[in-house]
Amino acid sequence: MHTQKDIQFDHLISQVKRLSDVQRKILKAELDRLEANSDDNSLEEFLLSAPTFSENQIKTIEETRKAIDQWRKN
């Protein structure tokens, strides 16, 4: 059973210091797992929130590419 309680950071640190070596390793593994998931989510969120081209911008890019191709052929 898990309970949720607001605790001060200093109190949290003192509780962590009281853990056994095995418990500390388990806690570290869990924190590392959470951090890894957080990094993945951050990258995914960043990519999904990145700006995208509008239809007008895409049309301009295509026209520019065509013009450059024509220029290269000459």
N, CA and C of each residue as an Amber inpcrd file, in Angstrom:
protein
   222
   0.8400000  -1.1730000   0.0000000   0.0000000   0.0000000   0.0000000
   0.8930000   1.2470000   0.0000000   0.5610000   2.2010000  -0.8420000
   1.3160000   3.4440000  -0.9360000   0.5120000   4.5750000  -0.3150000
   1.2060000   5.4140000   0.4150000   0.5620000   6.6050000   0.9590000
   1.2770000   7.8230000   0.4220000   0.5440000   8.9050000   0.3420000
   1.1340000  10.1410000  -0.1540000   1.1220000  11.1530000   0.9750000
   2.2710000  11.8110000   1.1650000   2.4020000  12.7540000   2.2590000
   3.4020000  13.8240000   1.8540000   3.0840000  15.0750000   2.1570000
   4.0160000  16.1630000   1.8900000   5.0760000  16.1690000   2.9770000
   6.3450000  16.1010000   2.5410000   7.4390000  16.1480000   3.5090000
   8.4640000  17.1670000   3.0380000   9.1900000  17.7140000   3.9490000
  10.2420000  18.6660000   3.6250000  11.4230000  17.9320000   3.0040000
  12.1460000  18.6240000   2.1520000  13.2750000  18.0120000   1.4620000
  14.3230000  17.5190000   2.4530000  14.6180000  18.3180000   3.4670000
  15.6110000  17.9140000   4.4760000  15.1850000  16.6300000   5.1730000
  13.9030000  16.5200000   5.4520000  13.3840000  15.3140000   6.0950000
  13.5290000  14.1180000   5.1480000  13.2830000  14.3500000   3.8840000
  13.4350000  13.2910000   2.8970000  14.8790000  12.7960000   2.8600000
  15.8110000  13.7310000   2.8410000  17.2300000  13.3640000   2.8230000
  17.5900000  12.5590000   4.0660000  17.0970000  12.9820000   5.2080000
  17.4120000  12.2440000   6.4400000  16.8300000  10.8330000   6.3980000
  15.6590000  10.6890000   5.7830000  15.0550000   9.3570000   5.6500000
  15.8680000   8.4820000   4.6960000  16.3500000   9.0720000   3.6210000
  17.1590000   8.3140000   2.6660000  18.4510000   7.8510000   3.3200000
  19.0380000   8.6990000   4.1440000  20.2760000   8.3300000   4.8230000
  20.0740000   7.1510000   5.7650000  18.8730000   6.9530000   6.2390000
  18.5760000   5.8450000   7.1540000  18.3560000   4.5230000   6.4330000
  18.2370000   4.5650000   5.1070000  17.9920000   3.3320000   4.3620000
  19.2110000   2.4240000   4.3980000  18.9470000   1.1380000   4.2700000
  20.0510000   0.1840000   4.1730000  20.6790000   0.3130000   2.7850000
  21.8420000  -0.2920000   2.6220000  22.5180000  -0.2430000   1.3260000
  21.6380000  -0.8350000   0.2190000  20.9810000  -1.9270000   0.5110000
  20.1130000  -2.5780000  -0.4770000  18.9440000  -1.6550000  -0.8390000
  18.3210000  -1.0600000   0.1710000  17.2030000  -0.1520000  -0.0860000
  17.6630000   1.0700000  -0.8790000  18.8480000   1.5600000  -0.5920000
  19.3850000   2.7190000  -1.3110000  19.6370000   2.3700000  -2.7790000
  20.1240000   1.1570000  -3.0340000  20.3560000   0.7180000  -4.4150000
  19.0280000   0.6130000  -5.1640000  18.0110000   0.1020000  -4.4920000
  16.6870000   0.0000000  -5.1060000  16.1390000   1.3960000  -5.4050000
  16.2990000   2.3060000  -4.4590000  15.8460000   3.6870000  -4.6560000
  16.5880000   4.3310000  -5.8210000  17.9000000   4.1350000  -5.8980000
  18.6970000   4.7150000  -6.9760000  18.2540000   4.1540000  -8.3170000
  18.0040000   2.8630000  -8.3850000  17.5530000   2.2470000  -9.6310000
  16.2170000   2.8310000 -10.0610000  15.3280000   3.0360000  -9.1190000
  14.0080000   3.6110000  -9.4250000  14.1500000   5.0530000  -9.9040000
  15.0090000   5.8240000  -9.2470000  15.2220000   7.2150000  -9.6650000
  15.8500000   7.2710000 -11.0570000  16.7980000   6.3800000 -11.3340000
  17.4090000   6.3250000 -12.6630000  16.3700000   5.9720000 -13.7230000
  15.4850000   5.0400000 -13.3940000  14.4220000   4.6450000 -14.3270000
  13.4820000   5.8160000 -14.5970000  13.1170000   6.5350000 -13.5450000
  12.2420000   7.6960000 -13.7080000  12.9080000   8.7800000 -14.5410000
  14.1950000   8.9880000 -14.3170000  14.9320000  10.0000000 -15.0720000
  15.0240000   9.6150000 -16.5420000  15.2680000   8.3440000 -16.8220000
  15.3510000   7.8840000 -18.2090000  14.0130000   8.0830000 -18.9110000
  12.9280000   7.7450000 -18.2410000  11.5950000   7.9420000 -18.8190000
  11.3140000   9.4140000 -19.0250000  11.7460000  10.2370000 -18.1060000
  11.5330000  11.6770000 -18.2050000  12.2650000  12.2400000 -19.4110000
  13.5050000  11.7740000 -19.6520000  14.2760000  12.2360000 -20.7980000
  13.5890000  11.8470000 -22.0990000  13.0850000  10.6160000 -22.1740000
  12.3960000  10.1600000 -23.3790000  11.1630000  11.0080000 -23.6270000
  10.4000000  11.2610000 -22.5730000   9.1920000  12.0550000 -22.7200000
   9.5270000  13.4780000 -23.1210000  10.6040000  14.0200000 -22.5840000
  10.9830000  15.3870000 -22.9120000  11.3300000  15.5110000 -24.3810000
  12.0710000  14.5600000 -24.9090000  12.4250000  14.5960000 -26.3190000
  11.1790000  14.4460000 -27.1760000  10.3280000  13.5180000 -26.7980000
   9.0930000  13.3100000 -27.5550000   8.2210000  14.5660000 -27.5190000
   8.0690000  15.1560000 -26.3460000   7.2780000  16.3710000 -26.2260000
   7.8900000  17.5060000 -27.0440000   9.2210000  17.6140000 -27.0190000
   9.9020000  18.6490000 -27.7880000   9.6370000  18.4800000 -29.2820000
   9.7840000  17.2420000 -29.7680000   9.5730000  16.9980000 -31.1890000
   8.1300000  17.2350000 -31.6030000   7.1970000  16.8370000 -30.7560000
   5.7900000  17.0230000 -31.0900000   5.3630000  18.4780000 -31.0210000
   6.0520000  19.2710000 -30.2280000   5.6750000  20.6790000 -30.1020000
   6.5040000  21.5830000 -31.0170000   7.3950000  20.9930000 -31.8010000
   8.2450000  21.7830000 -32.6940000   7.3920000  22.4470000 -33.7750000
   7.8450000  23.5800000 -34.2590000   7.0840000  24.2550000 -35.3120000
   7.0660000  23.4290000 -36.5920000   6.0180000  23.5880000 -37.3720000
   5.8820000  22.8870000 -38.6390000   5.6730000  23.8990000 -39.7490000
   5.9400000  23.4740000 -40.9760000   5.7350000  24.3510000 -42.1240000
   4.2530000  24.4500000 -42.4450000   3.8490000  25.6320000 -42.8480000
   2.4730000  25.8100000 -43.3180000   2.4130000  25.3480000 -44.7710000
   1.2130000  25.1610000 -45.2930000   1.0440000  24.7540000 -46.6840000
   1.6740000  25.7890000 -47.6180000   1.5310000  27.0540000 -47.2750000
   2.0930000  28.1240000 -48.0870000   3.6210000  28.0460000 -48.1160000
   4.2230000  27.7750000 -46.9630000   5.6780000  27.6520000 -46.9030000
   6.1630000  26.4530000 -47.7110000   5.4550000  25.3410000 -47.6410000
   5.8270000  24.1560000 -48.4080000   5.7510000  24.4450000 -49.9010000
   4.7020000  25.1560000 -50.3150000   4.5510000  25.5270000 -51.7210000
   5.7200000  26.4060000 -52.1690000   6.1070000  27.3610000 -51.3470000
   7.2340000  28.2450000 -51.6650000   8.5260000  27.4480000 -51.7970000
   8.7500000  26.4940000 -50.9130000   9.9500000  25.6580000 -50.9640000
   9.9710000  24.8420000 -52.2600000   8.8380000  24.2590000 -52.6100000
   8.7650000  23.4660000 -53.8400000   9.0440000  24.3290000 -55.0630000
   8.4720000  25.5170000 -55.1040000   8.6970000  26.4260000 -56.2330000
  10.1680000  26.8420000 -56.3070000  10.7760000  27.0860000 -55.1660000
  12.1850000  27.4650000 -55.1290000  13.0540000  26.3250000 -55.6270000
  12.7430000  25.1090000 -55.2270000  13.5100000  23.9450000 -55.6950000
  13.4070000  23.7960000 -57.2080000  12.1930000  23.9820000 -57.7320000
  12.0020000  23.8860000 -59.1750000  12.8220000  24.9570000 -59.8880000
  12.8130000  26.1710000 -59.3570000  13.5730000  27.2670000 -59.9730000
  15.0710000  26.9660000 -59.9300000  15.5650000  26.4240000 -58.8430000
  16.9870000  26.0870000 -58.7290000  17.3340000  24.9760000 -59.7120000
  16.4480000  23.9690000 -59.8470000  16.6900000  22.8940000 -60.8030000
  16.7630000  23.4350000 -62.2220000  15.8620000  24.3460000 -62.5780000
  15.8780000  24.9610000 -63.9040000  17.1790000  25.7400000 -64.1160000
  17.6200000  26.4620000 -63.1140000  18.8460000  27.2460000 -63.2050000
  20.0590000  26.3420000 -63.4140000  20.0720000  25.1890000 -62.7420000
  21.1910000  24.2420000 -62.8770000  21.2600000  23.6300000 -64.2590000
  20.1070000  23.4330000 -64.8920000  20.0590000  22.8200000 -66.2150000
  20.6440000  23.7500000 -67.2750000  20.6090000  25.0320000 -67.0450000
  21.0990000  26.0040000 -68.0450000  22.5480000  26.2120000 -67.9500000
